[in-house]
Amino acid sequence: MAVSKKTRLSTLQLEIDDYVHFCTKEARPSTTENLYLWWFQNKARFKNLYPIAVQYMSPPASSVSSERVFSMCGLIWKNSRRQRMAPTTLKSALIE
């Protein structure tokens, strides 16, 4: 039997309310605590929020685009004809 969208939303809302209550009244994770471990230890209680939390705490799979920008910046900056380039000019060259 399929669960209706309204039932799923109300279940999720109850879980969110439980999470807010848990963090404000019981055991908020400390700033030095490993959040992955905290979510893993509490995944039975927050079974719908756990996958969302893990997804949003994960780093992007690739940093290729940022490395490409740094590489291009190095090529432009080290060019002997551009030694007096102002930072704003370099920024313009990278954005275009």
Residue, then its C-alpha position, 0 to 999 in steps of 0.5 A: m500500500a502506497v503512503s500518501k504525500k501528505t503522510r510522508l510530509s507529516t512524518l518528516q515534519l514530526e522528525i524535524d520537530d523531534y530534531v529541533h527539540f533534541c538539539t535545543k533540550e537534550a544533546r546538541p552536538s558540540t562544535t568540536e564533535n565529528l558531525y558525521l559520527w553524530w549523525f551516524q549514531n542518531k540515524a535510527r532516530f532521524k532516519n529521514l534527515y540522516p541521508i539529507a544531512v550526509q548529502y549536504m555535509s559531503p564535499p563536492a566530488s571534484s575540484v576541477s573547476s577551481e583548479r582550472v581557475f588557479s592554473m589559468c591565474g598562474l599562467i596569466w600572472k607569471n607572463s613576463r608581459r603582465q608583471r604590472m597587472a593590477p589585481t582587478t585586471l587579473k580578476s577581469a581576465l579570469i571572469e571573462 
